Amino acid sequence: MNVRPCPASCQEWELPFLAEPERVAPLRRAVRLNLTRWGLPALIDAAQLCLTELVTNVITHVGVKTPTWVAVSLKGAHLRIEVRDPDAGTLPKPLRVAPTQEDGRGLSLVAAVADRWGVSPHDHGKTTWCELATGFAEPAARVGDPRDMRAEALLTLYGSRPLLPAPQTSRLSRATAEEAAIGVIADLLHWLSAYDGDPDYALDLAQVRFEAEAGAAG
């Protein structure tokens, strides 16, 4: 089962599959792998449980081999798990079951484990989702510094827009942002060299300007 990662600027993956019991174990392994990479090992058990129950709900109530999509994303202070299927006819809801009854507890477990959950109908079916708190703070609002805005515009045109991470975000996110910025700087130095510029001189001037502006801002 090949997980299709999002661009490096975000932490998200999405996977289409046919809803079958044998697909659950690979999906659980994918959750473990990604949450480990994102620095969220404490959420693995809860995320695996929620994903298992949401996928099992499709298998049980929509049908085996139903074309289904799963998406797991890390945005802000929550990990979001989505399972999308083509049936918008019946919206899932927790059932009241007897203490000795084994089946029918799926969404009740999701509701108990997740911070919030819901069902969103749409033109092509429905999406059942839940969110788990990561313990990260929401990214603080940043004042629109023109230098930051120009840098982000450049990174967007470059094809990768890593949002500058807050201190509470994961090491992976921080490393991704730094790698993208370094790539842009290196390419600009190559461009200067190709047009008979002096990359070392330009880099020294840029460093001097950065230190001067940083000192003035402090």
Disulfide bonds with the S-S distance in Angstrom:
none
